[in-house]
Structures are given as structure tokens and as C-alpha cells.
Amino acid sequence: MNKSYNIFWYGLSFMIKSLIPLISLPWFAKYLNLEDFGTFALSIFFGTFISGLSNLGLLTVLERNYFEINRKHLRNYLFTIIFFVFCSLSLMILAVFSLKTSLSILIFRNNLIADFLIYGLLFSGVKSLNQYFYVYLKNEENGKIYSLISIFENAFNIILSLVFVINFQFGLKGFFSGQILGSLIVFIYFLFHFFNFSKCSLKLNLLSESLKLSLPLTPKIFFAVINTHFDRYMISLLSTLSGVGIFVIGQKLSNSIFIFMTTIQQIFSPKVYKKMFSKNKLEFNSIGKYLTPFFFLCILFAMPFSLFSKEILYLFFPQEFQQGSTVISILSILYVVYFFGKQPQLVYAKKTALISWLTFFSIFLNICLNIPFIFFYGFIGAAWATMIAGVISTLLNFYLGQKYTPIKYEKKLFIVLVYFIVVVLLNVLLESLIENNTLQIIFKTTSILILVLIGIFLKL
């Protein structure tokens, strides 16, 4: 009953949060140009990087330790982490404010985006603080509260941004300001909802133990941010800000697949941890079978979105943005493969240092592929390089996860994965070779119907 209840709320949350960019991005595209979206992407890259360092990997440790720490200490443990990260972020913001122009020239070779570095850091910082509360709610399996607050934050952010951009014509600064203000209001709500400040106390011993586990993850945060955003950075250096803008639009829309997978993760992740920590070996061995239907749901969503990306952009976006359809299709493969990287096998095995080394390898591979791919093929090359590097890194993560905490996946899961990858790659090829839209739509529709039949035949 509780599982079905959470599926409903997480599903509702996903549906609304997926519709928000589809509805709002075309409006923003009328008032913000491709260069604005490029500047936004670079500022978020910088903000995510600095806020990630400020968090010191504590989010991952909170998710894990929730199941080990005594229940009566959990709220104070959460309060201690929030207080520590807030202080860390505040120091970083002051430092960046003092050095913003120098940092802008040093990192991006462009002093015009200096002010936006602060906006990017404020937005990323507040969002990172909110994530601690969301993880706590997820582990409580409180899908309703999690989803309602998440929906409100996303919708409120966009509404405020639309008001600032359209009504007040604040441009890109309005786009940032609306989202910062919305997330800040949610953060304040979280503080008063979770904590009775007269009874809160700092659990420095728990913080110290958490930092011992989280500090090896800090390089992982460092590398992960660069790995995620390096393509945009290199496009800005080797190509144009417009190319960054097209890539970002394609990535934002394809990210709906990742959001869906993350929504599904809110359901299966606590159960996976419980099965891992269970003393019953049968529970542990059932993890693979338990994950199969969740993976099929991800494929069932990803395939239509990937195949019809060209039509989505045509219907909702100005013509200058429509080159992003290939980016969506290519990155959809990466986001589906990420399903295997979402399993907490190495964290459970306390191999946090190994996770950082894996992330280092991932960023090294990403850089090695992105530079030549972007140089020769622009933003399309960035999509291919990002996908190839991400898939290889996830496969290595999967191999090591299976070595230290083996999950007995069902073979039919991999049959569906191979079918998805083949169909998406064929679709990218056909769209470049065949101009007949009718034939393209027949291929896409038939491929989706076959997927449904495979699901029925394999009893997924």
C-alpha cells in the first residue's frame, strides 16, 4: 500500500516537473537568446562546482547514515549538517563576490559574465541545502510531502522567473533571481518545518564521523561537476555561446529522462538500502529482480521522448533552437545507462575513495573525448563525446559495484537496454539520411509498439 502510495506521488511530481520546462522554456526563448542560455549554463557550472566543494560529500553520507543512526538523533544530525554546509557556503559566496571579475577572466576568458557567477553560486547553493531535506523525506518514504514541496519549489521558481523576465524585463538576471528567491523560500520553510530551534543541538561527534566518510568523496564532487559541465565549458572556448545555448536546451529537455529516473529512484532507493542491510540473504539476492520493472518504466518513458525530440522542438521552440533534437537523442542513451550508476553498491561497501577515483577517470575520459569532438563537430560532437565517456565510466562503475556488492540482475533487463540503444542510434541515422517525415514517424511508432510487446512477452 505504502509503495503504491509513493509511486502515485512521485509519479505526479515527475509529471508536473517534466511539463514545467516544456511549457516554460518556449516562453523564456522569446525573451532570452541563445547567448543568454549559454551564459546561464556557464554560471551554473561555476555555481555547482563551488557549492559541491562546500558540501564536502555530506549529502551522500546523510543518505547512507540515515539507516544506521539512532532515530532520536536524526533531526539533530540533519541540523548539524545543514548548519555546517550553510557556514561553508557563506564563506565561499563572500570569497567569490570579492574575486568575481578575476575568476570570470581566468576561467571563462570573459569578464561580462562576472556578475552571473554570483547568481549561479547563490542558486546552486540554496538548491544544494534543500537536497538534504529531500533526501531525509525520501528515506522516510514520505512521498506525499516530498512531492508537494518539490512541485511547489519548481513551479514557484518558474513563475517568479517568468514575472521577472516578462513583466519586469530583467532579462537573464531576472531568470536567475526568480529561481533563487523561490528556492530560498522553500529552504526557510524546511527550516521551520523540521526544526524546533529551542531544542536543536549540534552533534559534532556525528559530524566528525560523517566527514571521515565524506571527505574522500570531495574529489568525486569536484570531478563530477567538471564531468557534467565540461562539455559546455569547452563549447564556449572552442565554439560559440550560441552553441552552448543549443546544447543546453537539448540537455535540459533530455534531462527529463534523468528526472524521471531520479523520481523512480525515490521509490526503489530506500528499499534497495533496506535489502542490502537486511540480515536475510534472500532479501539481498532479490534486489536485481526488484529493480527490473523500474528499469523498464525508465525505458518506456525514454524511448518516445528520445525518438520524437525533433517533433517536440518543432512544436514548442523557435527555429534557432531546433538543432538540439540530435543532442536529446544522443544524451537519452547516457541517461538510461545511468540507471546502473544509481545503485549504491560502492557506498554500501564503504568504497568512497574508489568512487572518487572512478569519477577522476570519468572526467579524464570526458576531457580527452570532448576536446577533439567539439573542435571538429561543435555542440553535436559534445553530445557524442559526453555520451561515450559517460557510458564507459558507468560500465566501469557497474563492474566494480558488482565486484564489491553484487546485484543479480535479470537477463531480460539487458535485452531491453540493447533494444533501446539500437533503436535510438538508428533513429539518429535515419533523421540525417531521410527527409520523409512520414517514414520517420512510422519507424518511431513501430519501435515503441515493439518495445511494449517485448515488455508483455518478457513479463516486465
Buried (B, 14 or more C-beta within 10 A) or exposed (E): EEEEEBBEBBBBBBEBBBEBBBEBBBBBBEBBBBBBBBBBBBBBBBBBBBBBBBBBBBBBBBBBBBEEBEEEBBBBBBBBBBEBBBEBBEEBBEEBEEEBEEBBBEBBEBEEBBBBBBBBBBBBBBBBBBBBBBBBBBBEBBBBBBBEBBBBBBBBBBBBBBBBBBEEEBBBBBBBBBBBBBBBBBBEBBBEEBBEEEEBEBBEEBBEBBBEBBBBBBBBBBBBBBBBBBBBBBBBEBBBBBBBBBBBBBBBBBBBBBBBBBBBBBBBBBBBBEBBEEEEEEBBEBBBEBBBBBBBBBBBBBBBBBBBBBBBBBEBBEEBBBBBBBBBBBBBBBBBBBBBBBBBBBBBBEBBBBBBBBBBBBBBBBBEBBBEBBEEBBBBBBBBBBBBBBBBBBEBBBEBBBEEBEBEBBEBBEEBBEBBBEBBEEBBEBBEEEEEEEEBBEBBEEBBEEBEEBBEEBEB
